[in-house]
Amino acid sequence: MGGSLLPPAYVRGMTVIELLPTLHMVEFPVGHAYLWIGSDGVTVVDSGRAGSAPAIAAAIRSLGHEPSDVRRLLLTHHHEDHVGSAPDIVTWGDVTVYAHRADAPVIRGEQPGLLPRLADWERPLYEQVTSGLPPGGPAPVAVDHELEDGETVDLGGSVATAVAVPGHTLGSVAFYLPESRVLFTGDTIARVPDGRVMLGVFNVDPQQAVASLARQARLDVDLACFGHGAPLTENATATLRSVAAAS
């Protein structure tokens, strides 16, 4: 996929960026959400922090749909900046929540998530990030469908494959759409403001996280959508493979 992103639209104080006619990013300072428009309605990939639901709803309306058109919520992992607004989104209508089976108990509030194993350079950044999160963790939400590696989800005419990518959390999962060559990485891969792509930080198992990065790099990707940082719209496969080789 060549070319640059289309100009962003500004909707009630937040940014909606068209990546494809069927795919838009709702850009937040921490933890982006993505909207996939299928033949049967809208799929939301990650929900942002608690309080993000009104902005996501406004983004959906800006695309000519209603929040009640949301059919699926795909969660890449259990961290607050990805599941925080899930309890609000599920009240919009008939919304099926998908998450990997290893993170589902954490998302449901049945058990705590593991703490990351931090390198020395990560500690100040981790303290900065976590200081801005609400105490007590995200509100629990029911997981309707616990995903296994390789399982497919119909997004209303397009198929997403769940790719187990543990390491950031035990149940981190990427979603890969082979027909359009789109990859949603969650926090397993990130992009920093200067444009560099890197292994995601704050991993519960750093060695496993490196292996999960390598697994994603073996996919044929035109568009890589990260939980943090701008999407990669050019040379995605080559870039991911270069990052994996250096990690």
N, C-alpha and C positions, 0 to 999 in steps of 0.2 A: 504494500500500500504506500504510494508516494504522496507527496504534497504535505501541507501543514494542516493544522486544525482549522476548522471554520471559525469565523469570529464568534466570540461568546455572546450569549444573551444574558442580560442582567434582570433577574426576576426577584423582586422584593428583597433586595439586599444580598442575594447570593448569585453565583454564576452557574449557568447551564451551558455546557459545551457540547456541540454536536460532533460526534466522532464518526458516525455512520447515520444514514437516514433512520435506521432502527435503533441506534444506540446513542445515549447522551450521558455525560458525566455531570453530576451535581457536585460542584467543587466546594469543599469545606476546608477551613484551616487545618483541621485534623480529621482524617478518616472520610474519604470521598464515598459517595453512593453513586450507583450506575443504574440507568433505566433502559431496559430492552423492550421495544415495542413489537409484540407478536400479533398474530391474527386473532388471538382470543383475549388480548389485553396486555397488561404491563407486568414485566418481571423486574423487581428491585433487587440489585446485588449489593448487599450490605446496607446498613441503615443509619450510619453516622452515630454521633454521640446522642445522649438523651437530649431532647429538645429540638432535634433536627427534623422531626416529622412535618411541621408546618412548611418548612422550606422545600422538602421533598414533594409535598402535596402541591405547592405552588408551581414547582417545576413540571409536575405531571400535567397540571392544567395548562401551562404554557405550551404544551405539546398537543393540545386538543383532546386530552383525556381527563378523566376524573379519578380521584383517589380510589373510588369504588371499582375502578377497572383493574386494580392490582390483583393479580392472580397468584403470584409466587413471590416469596422473599428468600433469596439464596444468601446464606451467611457463610463467609469464608472461615471464621473462627470466633471464639467467644469473647474477645476483648471489647471493652465498653465503647470504644470509638467505632465499632462495627455493628454491635448489637443493641446499642443504647436506646434507639428509637423503635426497635422491633415491637415492644408492647403497644405502642401507638399505632403502628402500621397495620397490625393484625386486626385492629378494630374497624378498619375501613370497609371490610366486606369479607368475601370468601377467599381468604389468603392462606395458602399452604406454605409453611416454613420448612426449609430444607437446611440441614447442617450435617457434618460428618458425625458418625456415631460416637467417636471418641471425645468430641467436644459437646455433644448434645446434653449430657448430664450437667455440665457447667452452665450452659445456656438456660437450662430449666431451673437452675438454682439448687440442684441436688448435691453438688459438691463443689469445692473451690478449684480454681485453675492453679496449675503449678506456677511458681515464680521463675522468672528467667535466670539463666546462668550468665552473668554479665562480665564482659571484659572490663578492664580498668577504664578504658576510654569511654565505655558506654554508661558508666555510673552517673556522671553529672547530667548527661542527657536524659537518662531514665528518671532521675529525681525531678528534673525540670518538667518532663511530660506528665508524670504521675501526680505532681503537685496540683495540676490543673484539672484533675478528674474528680468527680464527686466521691465522697467517702462511701464505703460499703459495696462498691461494685455496681454493675448494671442490674436493673430490675429483671427478674426471671421472665421467660417467655416459653410457651410450649413449642417443642419441635415436633412437627407433624410427621416428618419423613427423615429418618436417619440414613444418611448416605453411606454406601460402600464404595471403595475405589473402583473406578471403571463404570459405575452406574450412570445411566443417562437420564436427563430431564428434558421433557418436551416444553419448549418455551413458546409454543403457539406457532408451529411451522418450522422452527429451528431447534436443533438438538444440542444440548450442553452436556459434556462428559465431566463427571466429577473425578478429579485427579488428586489422590491423597498426597499431600505434601507436608508431612509432619516435621516438626523441628521448631517452628515459631511457637506453636502450641501442639499438643499431642494430636489434635484433630483438625489441624489446618487443612483446607481443601481449596484447590484451584478449580476454576470452571473453564473448560476449553470448548469452543464452538468450531469444529473442524471445517464446516462449510465456509464460514466467513473468516476463519483463521484468527479468531479473537480469543485472548487469554485474560482471565481475571485472576490475578495472583494473590489477592489479599495482601498480607504483610510479609509474605515470604520473599518478595523482591520489592525494592523501593527505588525511587528516583529523587535525587537531591536537587535543590534549586539551580545548581549550575548545569544540570542536564545529565549528570553521570548516573548510571544505573548500578545498583549495588545489591548485595545480599541484605535482606531485611535484618533489623536489629532486634534485641531483646528476646533472644531465643531460649526456649527451655532445654533444647538439645542442639547446640551449635553444629556439631558434626552431622547430625541428621538434617539440619537446615541446609547445609551445603549440598548434601545428596539430593534434597528436594529441588533446589535450584537447578542442579544438573538435569534432573528429570524433566523439568519444564523447558529447559533449553533444547531438549531433543525434539520438541514439538515444532511444527511448521506454523509460525506466528507472524501475522502482518501487523496486528494491533495488540499491544500489551497494556492492560489497564491495572494500575497499582492502587493499593489502599492509600498510599502516601506519595505524592509527586505527580507530575504531569504524565499522561499516557505516552507511550512510545509508538509513534506512527510511521517511522521510517526505519528500515534495516533492523526490524525487531528480532528476527531469528538470529542474525549475525551478532547483534549486540548481546543478546542473552547468552549465546554460546561463548562469546568472549569473556563475559563476566563470570560464567561458570568455570571456564578454564583457569581464570585467575584467582578463584576463591578457594 
